[in-house]
């Protein structure tokens, strides 16, 4: 089970999260009481934390600022047992404010952003890639400049396009670099056509999540699989659900489980994630997932 080492490229932020019954009305008003949470966020943190809790060896390469938020991120990830390689961003730590409603809706505001280009520690990143059997390339701007290092490595590259709209040029380099693609159907009215186009461009697998409507998968051979979401899940905080889905799927895939079971693993990990205010459920483990799989 520990034969694989996963390199996760990119994605740590410090997030300030406000919980409201419904998203704010578009006129000026004061909200006198709101639950609030803050901590480490973003897609690299989410995947590294989930894979670590599932017992998969991984290292997260990311950037933070030389500031209090960057220190909090580094301390938190270290305390959770996540291995990291961190470069400093002169622009400071990327921070988001997320407003969440009780239905899983979200408004995200990027109040500071990572630099597009980083003077990255190329020897350390190259060494990480060379000792890893799987590479997860996140769609963070500075990761675009790591893509040339992946060429010629002959290692499977997974990417997560999040709410890709099927045509945004921003995602193109990441699509070209990967053989395994996750995305959500949030901005895809015809997600099946987009999935088919990606397969026609030589991808191995395309997995598309639909929130409460479950997930779909298309293989290179043209095989479609569907997976319903778990019913009756109490949403506490939907942040990180997609990263937990991705991690559960990848965990199962690397155990050579059948693709339907990989989808089930993803669905269960995603459902577990939303029941906790943390980015990744504190008790996530393969045993917890197997327990929930029995109930499917």
C-alpha positions, 0 to 999 in steps of 0.5 A: 500500500505504501509503494506509491509516493504522490507529488502534489504541486501547488495550492495552499491558502489561508481562508477566512470562512463565514457561515450564513443560513443563505447567501447575502442579499444584494443590498446594503445591510448588517449581519449581526451574527455569523459563525466564523472559522479560519485556517489552511485552505486550497486544493493542494492542502485538501489533497495532501491532508486527505491522502495523508489520512488515507495512509498514502505517502505524499509531499506537497510543494507549495508557496506561502508568504513570509508572514503570519498566515504563511507560518500558520499554514506551515505549522498546521500542515506539519502538525497534521503530518503532511510533508511539504516543500515550501518556497516563499512568495514575495507577494505574501500568502494567498488569502480567501474569504468564503461565504458559505450557506447551509445548502452548500452554496459558496461565494469565494473572494480572493483578497490576496493572490499568489504571484504568477511566477515564483523563483522556485527551488528547482532542484528540490522540485525535480528531486520530488518529481523523480522520487514520486510515482504519481504527480498531481498538478493543481491549476495554480498559476505558478504551477504552469511554470513547473510543467516543463519539468514533467515532460520526459518524466514518463509518470502519470499526471493527474489534474483537477480542473475544478469548475472548468467551462470547457473552453477557458484557455487558462486550463489548457496547459494543465489539460495537455500535461495530464492523462487523468482529469477530474473536473466538476459540471458546475459550469458545464451545461453539456459535461458529457460532450466535454468529457468525450472531447478530453478522451478524444484528446488521448486522456486515460480517464475523465471524472466529473463530479456533480455535487449532490447529483453524484459523479460520472466517469469516462474511460479511454475505451468509451466506457461510462460509469455513474455514481450517485452521491450519498443520501442524507448527508448533513452539510456542515461545510462543503469546503474541501469536498472536491479534494476529498473526492479526488483523494479517495478516488486516487487512493482506490485507483492506486490499490487497483480497485475496480473503477466503480469502487474508485468512484464509491471511494470518492463519493464516500470521502466527499460526503465525509468531508462536508460533515466537518468544518475542517478542510478534511475530516479529522477522522478520515481513514480507510477504515472509516471509508470501508465502514460507510461503503458497507451502507451503500 
